[in-house]
Amino acid sequence: MSGIVPTNDGRASSKPGMTPRMKLWLVIGTLVAAPTVVYGWHDPHGEVRLMREDARREWRDAMRDSRRAMIEARREADEQRRAFREAYREARDMARQMMRDARRQAREAARWYYRDVR
């Protein structure tokens, strides 16, 4: 075991003026700055998350808009169907009324024409 050199051989520090507290702050600063140096100034995971959120938001907005458009189209189709039915009923009723009036006039004309025959 004489060939193994211990990690701290007990000699004097290479930086004798550096206190343990200063070493602690240096280590903390290095640990805080290391991710910035390694990954750069941006967070790729955060950017991916933001892009996914934007895609989800756009999808939700598109789906909401399409649902609203479908509801509006159904509403307009119902209104058109209702208007067509109402116009058809009015035309049918008008034709019936005209037929009644025509029959009544024909009946009255026949009564007037044949009044002296009896």
C-alpha angles and dihedrals in degrees: 000000000000091000095062114091116208118240092240107034093187098250121136118285117268088228104042096175093058112099122207090254091056089050090052092053090047091053092046091049091050092049092049094047096042097081089049091054095043099044099026123235095308133069110233092194091053091049091051090049091050091048090051091048090051091049091049091047092050090048092050091048092049092048092047091049092048092049091050090048091050091049091048091048091050090048092051091047090051091049091050091047090049092048091049092050092048092049090048091051092048092050091046092049091047091051091049091049091049090050090050091050092047092050091047092050091047091049092049092047090050091048091049093046095047097037095107095044097079 
